[in-house]
Amino acid sequence: MHSSNIFCRSPYENVIIPPVKFYLIFLLLLIPSLSAADSIVGGEITYVIRDGDSLSLIAARLGTRADIIAGRNHVDPKKPIHPGQKLFVNTRKIVPKLLDNGIVVNIPDRMLYFFQNGKLEFYFPVGLGKAPKKGSRNWSTPLGKFTVLSKEKNPTWYVPESIQEEMEAEGKPVKTVVPPGPDNPLGRFAVKISFRGIMIHETIAPATVSQYRSHGCIRVLPEHIELFFDKVEINTPGELIYKVVKAAVSDEGRIFLEVHKDIYGKGIDLIDETLLIIDQLGVTEKVNWEKVESMLKEKSGIAEDITL
């Protein structure tokens, strides 16, 4: 890489990152050493569209929402995108909880964070359970602590009765067992955790990652599951949490806020939650409250600078 270049390439050939922000790259290969003061990851990147891309697939790769990408790039989501076209995407996130070892999945984040020896080894977007709907079975991903029970390559999917009932109600062929192969929703790798019926697994529907489309399981992109499957060990602890508002102060003293939709309808008052978190940081007088108000309306899920 020559110093005269305006941009440098990431390990992912279709992502361009300004040199001064290279260390902020969001994708799986990011391996920062975190403390309470610098638990801010990701950053602003330029994504170059490639063959086969869609806004939903790009959002799945980068852990954001297709509507946010479209809006910030003035792209009509109803019109096709073209290879070579550049999109400016902010992937900045605030790590929701710091661990010595283990897994954290923040439901509103749609993100999995994996820690080893007090360090965030990597993090990546995930797909999660559908939002609750009145009159329908609840497919939400559960909350709470769990343990990794087992790992399986090329798993067989034993279809739960609840999903068989759904297949029948929708007029689809009812399957009881799906063998390993390209039609198996569990993909090539599955990690079973101590929540009954819940697995962290590869998905054969990559555009559903960073969305709420599963029956409770945690879907992972093919390019991310392999390293996770290799690194995670049996008995690794984990926790599924629900933080719709996060805030942090960077090493440079900048204040960042991240606001998500209350997708599972927990009845959280976003204004009260935001005021409480900012007060706990002790930065109330240093905040641009107009920016905060705008973020509470948009609920973009992107960590943005709210420093006055």
C-alpha positions as a Python dict, from the first residue, in 0.01 Angstrom:
ca = {
    (1, 'M'): (0, 0, 0),
    (2, 'H'): (143, 336, -106),
    (3, 'S'): (99, 644, 111),
    (4, 'S'): (-19, 840, -191),
    (5, 'N'): (-335, 628, -220),
    (6, 'I'): (-652, 799, -104),
    (7, 'F'): (-809, 465, -17),
    (8, 'C'): (-681, 124, 77),
    (9, 'R'): (-849, -212, 25),
    (10, 'S'): (-978, -425, 309),
    (11, 'P'): (-939, -805, 311),
    (12, 'Y'): (-1281, -797, 141),
    (13, 'E'): (-1217, -678, -209),
    (14, 'N'): (-1539, -483, -247),
    (15, 'V'): (-1495, -272, 64),
    (16, 'I'): (-1281, 42, 54),
    (17, 'I'): (-1173, 206, 380),
    (18, 'P'): (-998, 538, 431),
    (19, 'P'): (-643, 461, 562),
    (20, 'V'): (-691, 646, 891),
    (21, 'K'): (-999, 436, 960),
    (22, 'F'): (-862, 102, 843),
    (23, 'Y'): (-848, -30, 1199),
    (24, 'L'): (-1218, 41, 1237),
    (25, 'I'): (-1329, -204, 969),
    (26, 'F'): (-1639, -379, 1091),
    (27, 'L'): (-1613, -719, 932),
    (28, 'L'): (-1524, -1050, 1091),
    (29, 'L'): (-1147, -1005, 1079),
    (30, 'L'): (-1157, -713, 1322),
    (31, 'I'): (-975, -821, 1641),
    (32, 'P'): (-956, -522, 1877),
    (33, 'S'): (-850, -508, 2239),
    (34, 'L'): (-1133, -340, 2424),
    (35, 'S'): (-1181, -153, 2747),
    (36, 'A'): (-1481, 36, 2880),
    (37, 'A'): (-1347, 352, 2715),
    (38, 'D'): (-1306, 217, 2363),
    (39, 'S'): (-1588, -32, 2315),
    (40, 'I'): (-1681, 134, 1987),
    (41, 'V'): (-1623, -75, 1674),
    (42, 'G'): (-1687, -40, 1303),
    (43, 'G'): (-1690, 284, 1112),
    (44, 'E'): (-1766, 453, 783),
    (45, 'I'): (-1679, 245, 478),
    (46, 'T'): (-1730, 253, 103),
    (47, 'Y'): (-1886, -66, -29),
    (48, 'V'): (-1843, -149, -398),
    (49, 'I'): (-2140, -344, -535),
    (50, 'R'): (-2056, -677, -701),
    (51, 'D'): (-2248, -924, -917),
    (52, 'G'): (-2539, -1083, -736),
    (53, 'D'): (-2567, -816, -469),
    (54, 'S'): (-2894, -676, -342),
    (55, 'L'): (-2949, -413, -75),
    (56, 'S'): (-3074, -680, 165),
    (57, 'L'): (-2767, -898, 106),
    (58, 'I'): (-2531, -602, 153),
    (59, 'A'): (-2715, -511, 474),
    (60, 'A'): (-2675, -871, 592),
    (61, 'R'): (-2299, -863, 531),
    (62, 'L'): (-2249, -528, 702),
    (63, 'G'): (-2492, -565, 992),
    (64, 'T'): (-2724, -280, 909),
    (65, 'R'): (-3063, -229, 739),
    (66, 'A'): (-3134, -208, 369),
    (67, 'D'): (-3359, 97, 415),
    (68, 'I'): (-3082, 281, 602),
    (69, 'I'): (-2832, 208, 322),
    (70, 'A'): (-3083, 320, 58),
    (71, 'G'): (-3176, 639, 241),
    (72, 'R'): (-2823, 752, 312),
    (73, 'N'): (-2714, 689, -47),
    (74, 'H'): (-3027, 835, -209),
    (75, 'V'): (-3093, 502, -378),
    (76, 'D'): (-3442, 396, -481),
    (77, 'P'): (-3485, 54, -313),
    (78, 'K'): (-3730, -46, -588),
    (79, 'K'): (-3471, 0, -862),
    (80, 'P'): (-3182, -239, -937),
    (81, 'I'): (-2831, -166, -815),
    (82, 'H'): (-2532, -217, -1044),
    (83, 'P'): (-2187, -378, -1005),
    (84, 'G'): (-1919, -116, -951),
    (85, 'Q'): (-2161, 128, -790),
    (86, 'K'): (-2033, 265, -457),
    (87, 'L'): (-2235, 284, -140),
    (88, 'F'): (-2132, 476, 171),
    (89, 'V'): (-2219, 275, 480),
    (90, 'N'): (-2172, 342, 851),
    (91, 'T'): (-2119, 15, 1039),
    (92, 'R'): (-2029, 169, 1376),
    (93, 'K'): (-2154, -21, 1681),
    (94, 'I'): (-2118, 5, 2056),
    (95, 'V'): (-2027, -328, 2214),
    (96, 'P'): (-2324, -397, 2445),
    (97, 'K'): (-2141, -593, 2713),
    (98, 'L'): (-1776, -676, 2780),
    (99, 'L'): (-1682, -1030, 2885),
    (100, 'D'): (-1361, -1213, 2966),
    (101, 'N'): (-1478, -1516, 2773),
    (102, 'G'): (-1801, -1604, 2599),
    (103, 'I'): (-2071, -1500, 2356),
    (104, 'V'): (-2302, -1200, 2367),
    (105, 'V'): (-2592, -1162, 2124),
    (106, 'N'): (-2784, -836, 2147),
    (107, 'I'): (-3128, -892, 1993),
    (108, 'P'): (-3193, -532, 1879),
    (109, 'D'): (-2836, -521, 1742),
    (110, 'R'): (-2872, -840, 1539),
    (111, 'M'): (-2506, -894, 1622),
    (112, 'L'): (-2297, -1165, 1788),
    (113, 'Y'): (-1985, -1067, 1988),
    (114, 'F'): (-1729, -1335, 2077),
    (115, 'F'): (-1476, -1277, 2357),
    (116, 'Q'): (-1165, -1472, 2452),
    (117, 'N'): (-913, -1385, 2725),
    (118, 'G'): (-1068, -1045, 2789),
    (119, 'K'): (-1058, -947, 2421),
    (120, 'L'): (-1323, -916, 2154),
    (121, 'E'): (-1198, -1176, 1907),
    (122, 'F'): (-1459, -1101, 1642),
    (123, 'Y'): (-1818, -1001, 1588),
    (124, 'F'): (-2063, -1042, 1304),
    (125, 'P'): (-2429, -989, 1207),
    (126, 'V'): (-2686, -1260, 1274),
    (127, 'G'): (-3046, -1333, 1184),
    (128, 'L'): (-3290, -1379, 1471),
    (129, 'G'): (-3642, -1492, 1557),
    (130, 'K'): (-3947, -1325, 1410),
    (131, 'A'): (-4109, -1037, 1597),
    (132, 'P'): (-4421, -1143, 1790),
    (133, 'K'): (-4754, -1103, 1614),
    (134, 'K'): (-5096, -1115, 1775),
    (135, 'G'): (-5268, -1443, 1705),
    (136, 'S'): (-4950, -1614, 1585),
    (137, 'R'): (-4706, -1850, 1754),
    (138, 'N'): (-4420, -1666, 1924),
    (139, 'W'): (-4098, -1733, 1732),
    (140, 'S'): (-3890, -1470, 1917),
    (141, 'T'): (-3533, -1561, 2007),
    (142, 'P'): (-3531, -1611, 2387),
    (143, 'L'): (-3335, -1398, 2634),
    (144, 'G'): (-3102, -1511, 2908),
    (145, 'K'): (-2780, -1699, 2977),
    (146, 'F'): (-2685, -2018, 2797),
    (147, 'T'): (-2402, -2266, 2746),
    (148, 'V'): (-2269, -2422, 2426),
    (149, 'L'): (-2368, -2791, 2440),
    (150, 'S'): (-2236, -2935, 2115),
    (151, 'K'): (-2105, -2865, 1763),
    (152, 'E'): (-2196, -3056, 1450),
    (153, 'K'): (-2066, -3046, 1093),
    (154, 'N'): (-2313, -3126, 816),
    (155, 'P'): (-2601, -3159, 1063),
    (156, 'T'): (-2931, -3334, 1004),
    (157, 'W'): (-3233, -3113, 1080),
    (158, 'Y'): (-3501, -3287, 1284),
    (159, 'V'): (-3794, -3059, 1217),
    (160, 'P'): (-3975, -2955, 1538),
    (161, 'E'): (-4345, -3036, 1557),
    (162, 'S'): (-4427, -2665, 1580),
    (163, 'I'): (-4262, -2600, 1244),
    (164, 'Q'): (-4428, -2910, 1094),
    (165, 'E'): (-4762, -2762, 1202),
    (166, 'E'): (-4673, -2433, 1037),
    (167, 'M'): (-4579, -2614, 714),
    (168, 'E'): (-4915, -2790, 716),
    (169, 'A'): (-5107, -2467, 789),
    (170, 'E'): (-4931, -2296, 499),
    (171, 'G'): (-5008, -2581, 261),
    (172, 'K'): (-4643, -2682, 224),
    (173, 'P'): (-4511, -3039, 220),
    (174, 'V'): (-4453, -3143, 580),
    (175, 'K'): (-4095, -3251, 645),
    (176, 'T'): (-3986, -3436, 956),
    (177, 'V'): (-3616, -3487, 880),
    (178, 'V'): (-3390, -3294, 642),
    (179, 'P'): (-3055, -3463, 569),
    (180, 'P'): (-2728, -3273, 520),
    (181, 'G'): (-2705, -3093, 190),
    (182, 'P'): (-2782, -2767, 7),
    (183, 'D'): (-3151, -2771, 108),
    (184, 'N'): (-3084, -2807, 481),
    (185, 'P'): (-3162, -2473, 658),
    (186, 'L'): (-2889, -2548, 915),
    (187, 'G'): (-2619, -2533, 648),
    (188, 'R'): (-2284, -2700, 708),
    (189, 'F'): (-2227, -2597, 1071),
    (190, 'A'): (-2455, -2593, 1374),
    (191, 'V'): (-2375, -2502, 1735),
    (192, 'K'): (-2635, -2625, 1983),
    (193, 'I'): (-2691, -2414, 2293),
    (194, 'S'): (-2878, -2484, 2616),
    (195, 'F'): (-3198, -2308, 2507),
    (196, 'R'): (-3426, -2585, 2386),
    (197, 'G'): (-3456, -2590, 2009),
    (198, 'I'): (-3217, -2297, 1957),
    (199, 'M'): (-2896, -2324, 1756),
    (200, 'I'): (-2634, -2089, 1614),
    (201, 'H'): (-2602, -2215, 1259),
    (202, 'E'): (-2507, -2134, 903),
    (203, 'T'): (-2794, -2020, 684),
    (204, 'I'): (-2870, -2109, 324),
    (205, 'A'): (-3069, -1782, 300),
    (206, 'P'): (-2794, -1522, 354),
    (207, 'A'): (-3015, -1219, 282),
    (208, 'T'): (-3216, -1302, 599),
    (209, 'V'): (-2916, -1231, 821),
    (210, 'S'): (-2946, -898, 1004),
    (211, 'Q'): (-3324, -951, 995),
    (212, 'Y'): (-3587, -1115, 1214),
    (213, 'R'): (-3695, -1408, 997),
    (214, 'S'): (-3606, -1728, 1184),
    (215, 'H'): (-3806, -1955, 1415),
    (216, 'G'): (-3587, -1846, 1705),
    (217, 'C'): (-3251, -1978, 1590),
    (218, 'I'): (-2948, -1758, 1529),
    (219, 'R'): (-2854, -1752, 1159),
    (220, 'V'): (-2497, -1683, 1049),
    (221, 'L'): (-2346, -1606, 709),
    (222, 'P'): (-2128, -1880, 553),
    (223, 'E'): (-1816, -1660, 564),
    (224, 'H'): (-1857, -1606, 938),
    (225, 'I'): (-1971, -1942, 1071),
    (226, 'E'): (-1653, -2130, 980),
    (227, 'L'): (-1421, -1929, 1206),
    (228, 'F'): (-1678, -1916, 1485),
    (229, 'F'): (-1735, -2293, 1466),
    (230, 'D'): (-1361, -2351, 1484),
    (231, 'K'): (-1302, -2113, 1775),
    (232, 'V'): (-1602, -2175, 2001),
    (233, 'E'): (-1566, -2458, 2251),
    (234, 'I'): (-1811, -2685, 2431),
    (235, 'N'): (-1927, -2526, 2761),
    (236, 'T'): (-1853, -2173, 2637),
    (237, 'P'): (-2094, -1942, 2826),
    (238, 'G'): (-2316, -1696, 2646),
    (239, 'E'): (-2600, -1454, 2694),
    (240, 'L'): (-2884, -1326, 2478),
    (241, 'I'): (-2959, -969, 2584),
    (242, 'Y'): (-3197, -690, 2479),
    (243, 'K'): (-3041, -343, 2476),
    (244, 'V'): (-3225, -101, 2251),
    (245, 'V'): (-3015, 199, 2358),
    (246, 'K'): (-2637, 205, 2402),
    (247, 'A'): (-2392, 487, 2466),
    (248, 'A'): (-2016, 513, 2509),
    (249, 'V'): (-1736, 767, 2524),
    (250, 'S'): (-1441, 716, 2289),
    (251, 'D'): (-1076, 750, 2385),
    (252, 'E'): (-1088, 1094, 2222),
    (253, 'G'): (-1374, 1200, 2448),
    (254, 'R'): (-1642, 1185, 2177),
    (255, 'I'): (-1985, 1067, 2290),
    (256, 'F'): (-2164, 807, 2081),
    (257, 'L'): (-2526, 694, 2098),
    (258, 'E'): (-2694, 396, 1931),
    (259, 'V'): (-3073, 360, 1919),
    (260, 'H'): (-3270, 59, 1791),
    (261, 'K'): (-3635, -20, 1742),
    (262, 'D'): (-3805, -213, 2022),
    (263, 'I'): (-3858, -493, 1772),
    (264, 'Y'): (-3998, -745, 2022),
    (265, 'G'): (-4237, -490, 2177),
    (266, 'K'): (-4094, -499, 2528),
    (267, 'G'): (-4253, -161, 2603),
    (268, 'I'): (-3921, 14, 2662),
    (269, 'D'): (-3943, 394, 2678),
    (270, 'L'): (-3658, 496, 2450),
    (271, 'I'): (-3648, 853, 2580),
    (272, 'D'): (-3623, 748, 2945),
    (273, 'E'): (-3367, 480, 2858),
    (274, 'T'): (-3152, 731, 2666),
    (275, 'L'): (-3166, 993, 2941),
    (276, 'L'): (-3069, 731, 3201),
    (277, 'I'): (-2772, 597, 3004),
    (278, 'I'): (-2635, 942, 2922),
    (279, 'D'): (-2673, 1046, 3287),
    (280, 'Q'): (-2486, 732, 3398),
    (281, 'L'): (-2197, 831, 3169),
    (282, 'G'): (-2187, 1172, 3336),
    (283, 'V'): (-2188, 1361, 3005),
    (284, 'T'): (-2530, 1529, 3010),
    (285, 'E'): (-2391, 1880, 2959),
    (286, 'K'): (-2171, 1771, 2665),
    (287, 'V'): (-2448, 1624, 2450),
    (288, 'N'): (-2612, 1768, 2139),
    (289, 'W'): (-2972, 1707, 2236),
    (290, 'E'): (-3109, 1801, 1894),
    (291, 'K'): (-2903, 1517, 1748),
    (292, 'V'): (-3032, 1284, 2020),
    (293, 'E'): (-3391, 1379, 1937),
    (294, 'S'): (-3329, 1306, 1569),
    (295, 'M'): (-3177, 967, 1649),
    (296, 'L'): (-3470, 872, 1871),
    (297, 'K'): (-3700, 933, 1577),
    (298, 'E'): (-3490, 746, 1322),
    (299, 'K'): (-3382, 447, 1535),
    (300, 'S'): (-3118, 359, 1275),
    (301, 'G'): (-2919, 116, 1491),
    (302, 'I'): (-2599, 300, 1399),
    (303, 'A'): (-2375, 448, 1668),
    (304, 'E'): (-2348, 820, 1593),
    (305, 'D'): (-2151, 1108, 1746),
    (306, 'I'): (-2376, 1320, 1971),
    (307, 'T'): (-2100, 1536, 2118),
    (308, 'L'): (-2201, 1902, 2153),
}
